[in-house]
């Protein structure tokens, strides 16, 4: 008798799981098939966008070329330095919508001896003092883009770079 009760309870449990529970499930068959959600109304951004994958790939390409360029310039044995603003602009132009940014950087801040000096000193400062605030070097680029660093700025950067 005990075996019969256990077997009946087991069969009832299997039947409860296998049989449809609601009328909707009964119409669709022995298994539940979820209905597709309704499409978004026409004219909304979600109805026809394809910007997500393109923007993500483009951002990754720009970041990747900046990292590769930084690694190449930083591992140069003769002249280790960071990328100048102009070089960083062109490296980020791996993504087509960044091309105007690169052209603007080329026009407003072409590479010169001053920009290379700032890049070298910034690299040396980060190497000697990890985690240092680099805002001084960023601010020095505005002066370096004009072609020459003042003595005061040059001595300040050299003292920070150590």
N, C-alpha and C positions, 0 to 999 in steps of 0.2 A: 504494500500500500504506500509506503514511504517513497519508493522509487517512482510510483505513478504520479504522486503529487509533485515531486521534483521535476519529472519529465514534462508534466502539464504546465508548470510554471515557466520552464525553459521555452517550451513551444509558444506560450502566450507572450513571452518577452520578444521572441523572434518575430512573431506575427505583428506585434505592436510597432516594431521598428520597420518591418518590411511593407506593411500595408499603408496606403495613403491615409493621411489624417484629416485633411480638409477636402472640400468639394473641388477646389482649384487643382489640388494635387491629383484627385481622382480623374479629372478631365485630361490632365497631361500625362498620365500613365503611372507606373509603379514607382517612379522616382521623381523628385522635385527638379524642375528646370526653371531657373529664375528667368524672369522676363527682362529684356533689355530696358534700361532707363530711356525715357523719351529724349530725343535729341534737343539740344538747346535751341531757343528761338533764333530764327535767322536774323543776321545783323549783329549778333553778339560776337565778341572777340574769340570766345571759346569754340565757336562753330567752325572756324576755318584757319586757325593759327598754326604756324609751323615754326615759330620763332624759338621755342625752347631748346631743342637739340642743336640748332644752328648757333645760337648764342652761347650755349655751354661749350660747344666745340671750339668756337672762336675765342672765347675767354681762356680756355685751356691752352690753345695754340699761342696766344700772346704771352701768357704767364710762362709757358715752357720755353719760348725763345728768349725771354728775359733771363730766365734761370740759366739756360745754356750759355748765353752771352756773358753773364756775370761769372760763371765758372771758368770760361775760357780766359777772360781778362784777368781774373784773380789768380789763375795758375800760371800766368806768363812769368817765366823765371827772370827775364830781363827787365820787365816793367809791370809788376803786379799793381793792379788798380781796379777801381769800380768802373762801371759804364758811365760815360758822360751823359748828360741829358739828351744830347743829339743822338748818340748811339742807342740809348734806351728807347727813344721815340721810334727809331727805325726798327729796332728789334720787336717792339710791340706791334708794328705794322704787319705782322704775320696775319693779322685779322684785317680784312679789307676796310672795315669801317674805321680803323685806327689810322689809315693813310693820311687823312687831313691833319691829324695830330702830328704825325712825323714830318709832314711838309711845314707845318707851323713851327716846329722845333728847329728845323733846318734853317728857316728864314729868320727866326728871332734869336737863336743861340747856336751859331755854328761852332764847331770845335776849334779851339785855340790852345796856345800854351797854358793859359790860365785855367781853362776848363780841365785840361789833363792834370794840372797841378792839384786842383781841388779833388779830382778823382783819386789821385795817388795818396794824398794826405788823408782822405776819408777812409781809404782801404787800410792804411797803416794804423789809423786811430782805432778802427774796429778790431784789427788784428791784435793790437797791444792792449786794448781796453774793451773786452767784449761787453755788449749791452750799453755802450755809451750813447748819449743823445747826439744824433747826427744833424740836428736842426741848424747848427752853426755852419756846417758844410752846405746844407741846402740853401741857406741864406747867402752864402758866399758865391753860389752860382749866378745870382742876379748881377753881381759885380763882375764875375768872370765872363759872363756872356757879352759884356761890353768890350772884352779883349784884354783887360789888364786888371790885376789885383793891386790894391793899395798895400803899402808896406805894413800898415797896421793890421789889415786883414790877413796878410800872408804870415806875419809873426804870430797872430792869434791861432791860426790853423796849425802852424808848425808846433806851437807849444801844446796844443791839445793832442796832436798826433803822437807826440812824444818821440 
